[in-house]
């Protein structure tokens, strides 16, 4: 009887440890609005890697889940555009990082708004929705503190027709056109 009880306790302890590890490193998220179209649709379900930023800093092009820097019950999904020390500006239908217009082949419509040249402070990040003209993002409410970043979108698991890895576009590797 003691052996069976011991085996049950060990099994429960392992199950609890696995559960806690998964809870600390992964989270599911439902896309609630259309701000990331055409890449993510309202109702898509994502698996978010919360551990990736324990080992490295967020990078330009990452699709992240974040707590916005204002009071709300919702978490947001956005594309990370600029990192600490970068300058960012939106003008003439393009986003400029450090004075260079970035190639955003992943968006359907160029931004119709402007955002003044701004330097991103230490521990701050600038994020935009892929649906540039229909997104509540950094061009409206400013930068996001590092502590507000929950994790990186990793896998779309629902609907099954969209199943696959979440795509990030490493912006520093994309061809760009220098401005004058």
Secondary structure, 3 states (H helix, E strand, C coil): CHHHHHHHHHHHHHHHHHHHHHHHHEEEEECCCCCCCCCCCCCCEEEEECCHHHHCCCCCCCEEEECCCCCCCCCEEEEEEECCCCEEEEECCEEEECCEEECCCCCCCCCCCCEEEEECCCCEEEEECCCHHHCCCHHHHCCEEHHHEEEEEEEEEECHHHCEECCCCCHHHCCEEECC
